[in-house]
Amino acid sequence: MSSSLKLQSLNSKNRPGVAQLLFDTHMRSVPGTFNLLKLRPVALILWTAIATAVLKFRKTSLQDYHEVLTILAGSVLVAQGALFMSILYEASTQAPGPDVAGKLELFVDQDQQPTSKTTSSDVNAREAKKRSTESSTSSSSSSSSSSSPSKDNKFLVLEKDGEPIGCIGAVIDRSRGEARLVSWAIKEKHQRHGSGTLLLKVMMDELKESDIKIQNVRVFLQGSQVPALRLYHKFGFKQIDRTPEWLGEKVILEISLKDWPLKRWDPF
């Protein structure tokens, strides 16, 4: 690892670079062939439905080969076009990396957090405002906690010569004693050099040492992310669920913090 590498929290200075890194990672996560091999069953079903509907509507005889072939070819184009547009929509709306819910706006900048130099009147005013806000929003606090920034959430940025080359975030749910790893991304030319392992290890160490009582750490991955799945398994994460999706499989991994660090395997 180069001495020019620097690991720090998210701040207003590196946020734009991190946002660009996540965007670039997202675009690389969309394969050039748009996973058409995985979508063959869907394309076949859609093509069959369209072709059958057109044939019945036009009451076409199977002996009319020219019209039948024209309808079949046209339905293929329509089916593939519909799938192509659907995948483009998914690619433009979903977030990259381990978890589609890993949005950068869930994390506050370290340099914008309030300092400890405050007067007693400021503290009292904030406490009064906090009590008022809590009483008026108690009914919806649980549903909004996962979609609003929190100072509990952690975000680490790995920089080289002042440029973000990797990042990872952890969204913390105090009520469940759970943390969810999100936005884990490494710049392409810096992959396979231990940067991702370093970020993951440091984040797990911080969660372990945190004052917040975190019991479990989860991560959501796509079934096609084989290198990431292997790395998490080496870190001791275990699969607890696997849900089929039309664009692939979503794999949920979890580890108990009491089992961290892993005794039988040292990534370094």
C-alpha positions as a printed Julia matrix, in Angstrom:
268×3 Matrix{Float64}:
   0.0     0.0     0.0
   1.38    3.39   -0.91
   2.23    5.95    1.77
   0.12    8.47   -0.13
  -3.06    6.61    0.82
  -5.25    8.31    3.38
  -8.34    6.98    5.12
 -10.8     9.53    6.46
 -14.48   10.26    7.0
 -16.83   11.82    4.48
 -16.6    15.61    4.36
 -17.68   18.49    2.16
 -14.35   18.45    0.34
 -14.32   14.82   -0.77
 -18.1    14.37   -1.17
 -18.15   15.38   -4.9
 -15.37   12.92   -5.69
 -17.14   10.16   -3.77
 -20.38   10.87   -5.62
 -18.54   10.56   -8.95
 -16.89    7.33   -7.78
 -20.26    5.8    -6.89
 -21.73    6.9   -10.21
 -18.84    5.4   -12.18
 -19.1     2.16  -10.2
 -22.8     2.03  -10.91
 -22.3     2.42  -14.63
 -19.66   -0.35  -14.62
 -22.06   -2.63  -12.76
 -24.39   -2.62  -15.78
 -22.92   -5.24  -18.16
 -22.56   -4.33  -21.81
 -24.83   -7.17  -22.91
 -27.46   -6.07  -20.37
 -27.6    -9.6   -18.96
 -29.62  -10.83  -21.94
 -28.52  -14.4   -21.24
 -30.19  -14.26  -17.83
 -33.23  -12.64  -19.38
 -33.75  -15.29  -22.05
 -36.65  -16.97  -20.18
 -38.36  -13.6   -19.69
 -37.77  -12.66  -23.33
 -39.15  -16.01  -24.5
 -42.31  -15.66  -22.41
 -42.85  -12.07  -23.51
 -42.17  -12.92  -27.16
 -44.58  -15.88  -27.07
 -47.32  -13.8   -25.47
 -46.98  -10.98  -28.01
 -46.81  -13.31  -31.0
 -49.8   -15.36  -29.84
 -51.88  -12.26  -29.2
 -51.12  -10.81  -32.64
 -51.78  -14.1   -34.42
 -55.14  -14.5   -32.71
 -56.1   -10.88  -33.28
 -55.31  -11.09  -36.99
 -56.71  -14.64  -37.24
 -53.65  -15.59  -39.23
 -53.5   -19.05  -40.74
 -50.33  -21.02  -40.07
 -50.14  -21.77  -43.78
 -49.48  -18.1   -44.45
 -45.75  -18.39  -43.76
 -44.86  -14.88  -44.81
 -47.29  -13.21  -42.4
 -46.47  -15.62  -39.59
 -42.72  -14.96  -39.92
 -43.34  -11.2   -40.08
 -45.4   -11.3   -36.88
 -42.83  -13.48  -35.08
 -39.94  -11.22  -36.11
 -41.85   -8.1   -35.1
 -42.78   -9.57  -31.71
 -39.12  -10.44  -31.09
 -38.12   -6.82  -31.68
 -40.91   -5.55  -29.42
 -40.05   -8.01  -26.63
 -36.32   -7.25  -26.73
 -37.02   -3.52  -26.94
 -39.26   -3.67  -23.88
 -36.62   -5.57  -21.9
 -33.88   -3.22  -23.08
 -35.81   -0.14  -21.92
 -36.68   -1.81  -18.62
 -33.02   -2.55  -17.93
 -32.02    0.97  -18.84
 -34.61    2.27  -16.39
 -33.31   -0.03  -13.65
 -29.74    1.05  -14.38
 -30.64    4.73  -14.16
 -32.69    4.53  -10.96
 -30.92    2.0    -8.79
 -27.8     2.62   -6.78
 -24.59    0.65   -7.31
 -22.59   -1.75   -5.25
 -23.6    -3.92   -2.29
 -26.92   -2.28   -1.63
 -29.31   -0.23   -3.78
 -30.41    1.68   -0.7
 -26.89    2.96   -0.09
 -27.43    6.62   -0.93
 -24.8     9.22   -0.17
 -27.37   11.61    1.26
 -27.81    9.26    4.24
 -24.46   10.49    5.55
 -23.55   13.87    7.0
 -20.21   15.55    6.39
 -17.84   15.29    9.32
 -16.74   18.9     8.96
 -20.37   20.09    9.12
 -21.27   18.36   12.37
 -21.75   20.68   15.38
 -18.66   21.24   17.52
 -18.47   20.88   21.29
 -18.02   24.64   21.8
 -21.6    25.61   22.58
 -23.22   27.71   25.24
 -25.76   26.42   27.74
 -28.49   28.49   26.09
 -27.73   26.85   22.74
 -27.98   23.42   24.34
 -31.25   24.24   26.06
 -32.72   25.61   22.84
 -31.72   22.53   20.92
 -33.09   20.23   23.6
 -36.42   22.06   23.6
 -36.61   21.9    19.83
 -35.68   18.22   19.91
 -38.41   17.37   22.43
 -40.95   19.31   20.4
 -39.92   17.56   17.2
 -39.95   14.12   18.82
 -43.42   14.59   20.24
 -44.85   15.72   16.9
 -43.18   12.98   14.83
 -43.19    9.99   17.18
 -45.73    8.15   15.07
 -43.56    8.26   11.95
 -40.06    8.1    13.39
 -39.53    4.44   12.66
 -40.44    4.78    9.0
 -38.31    7.83    8.33
 -35.17    6.78   10.21
 -33.82    4.81    7.27
 -34.27    7.64    4.76
 -32.83   10.63    6.62
 -29.23   11.54    7.44
 -27.98   10.5    10.87
 -24.81   11.27   12.75
 -24.82    7.62   13.83
 -24.17    6.5    10.27
 -20.53    6.02    9.33
 -18.8     6.61    6.01
 -15.15    6.04    5.2
 -13.26    7.37    2.19
  -9.93    6.04    0.95
  -7.95    8.73   -0.85
  -4.77    8.66   -2.9
  -3.05   11.98   -3.58
  -6.24   13.76   -2.51
  -8.5    11.8    -4.88
 -11.14    9.36   -3.57
 -10.39    5.85   -4.83
 -12.67    3.86   -2.54
 -15.46    4.2    -0.01
 -17.82    2.28    2.24
 -20.76    3.3     4.4
 -22.69    1.84    7.31
 -26.32    2.75    8.01
 -27.01    2.14   11.7
 -30.38    1.27   13.19
 -30.19    1.85   16.94
 -33.6     0.32   17.63
 -32.6    -3.01   16.09
 -28.96   -2.9    17.09
 -28.07   -3.46   13.47
 -25.75   -1.91   10.88
 -26.06   -2.3     7.12
 -23.04   -1.89    4.87
 -23.71    0.18    1.76
 -21.92    2.1    -1.02
 -18.86   -0.13   -1.03
 -16.95    0.92   -4.14
 -13.36    0.87   -5.39
 -12.01    2.69   -8.42
 -11.42    0.18  -11.19
  -7.65    0.65  -11.55
  -7.17    0.29   -7.78
  -9.1    -2.96   -7.46
  -7.4    -6.22   -6.46
  -4.76   -4.34   -4.46
  -6.31   -4.73   -1.01
  -8.17   -1.41   -0.97
 -11.6    -3.0    -0.62
 -10.36   -5.35    2.09
  -8.83   -2.42    3.98
 -12.05   -0.4     3.87
 -14.17   -3.34    4.97
 -11.83   -4.25    7.83
 -11.56   -0.69    9.16
 -15.34   -0.21    8.98
 -15.95   -3.46   10.85
 -13.42   -2.42   13.5
 -15.16    0.94   13.93
 -18.56   -0.71   14.28
 -17.1    -3.11   16.84
 -15.6    -0.26   18.88
 -18.61    2.04   18.53
 -20.46    3.29   21.61
 -23.68    2.26   19.89
 -24.71   -1.27   20.8
 -24.56   -2.98   17.42
 -25.21   -6.7    17.43
 -25.36   -7.66   13.76
 -23.97   -6.3    10.5
 -25.74   -7.01    7.22
 -24.94   -6.48    3.57
 -27.05   -6.91    0.44
 -25.29   -8.16   -2.69
 -26.26   -9.31   -6.14
 -25.66  -12.97   -6.91
 -23.42  -11.94   -9.81
 -20.98  -10.15   -7.47
 -18.88  -13.28   -6.97
 -15.61  -11.6    -5.82
 -17.49   -9.53   -3.23
 -19.41  -12.58   -2.02
 -16.16  -14.5    -1.56
 -14.55  -11.65    0.37
 -17.5   -11.27    2.73
 -17.55  -15.02    3.32
 -13.85  -14.86    4.2
 -14.65  -12.13    6.7
 -17.14  -14.47    8.39
 -20.41  -13.23    6.87
 -23.0   -15.97    6.41
 -25.86  -16.08    3.94
 -29.24  -15.7     5.64
 -31.46  -15.2     2.62
 -31.48  -15.29   -1.16
 -34.32  -13.7    -3.08
 -34.86  -14.22   -6.82
 -35.2   -11.1    -8.95
 -35.89  -10.74  -12.64
 -32.54   -8.99  -13.0
 -30.71  -11.58  -10.91
 -30.56  -12.8    -7.33
 -30.18  -10.66   -4.23
 -28.1   -12.27   -1.5
 -28.3   -11.13    2.13
 -25.26  -11.79    4.31
 -24.92  -11.21    8.04
 -22.33  -11.45   10.78
 -22.6   -11.05   14.54
 -20.15   -8.47   15.88
 -19.33  -10.77   18.77
 -17.65  -13.01   16.18
 -15.46  -10.16   14.92
 -12.54  -10.15   14.34
 -12.39  -13.59   12.78
  -9.74  -15.68   14.54
  -9.19  -18.27   11.84
  -8.5   -15.86    8.97
  -6.53  -12.64    8.75
  -7.03  -10.69    5.47
  -3.6    -9.14    5.94
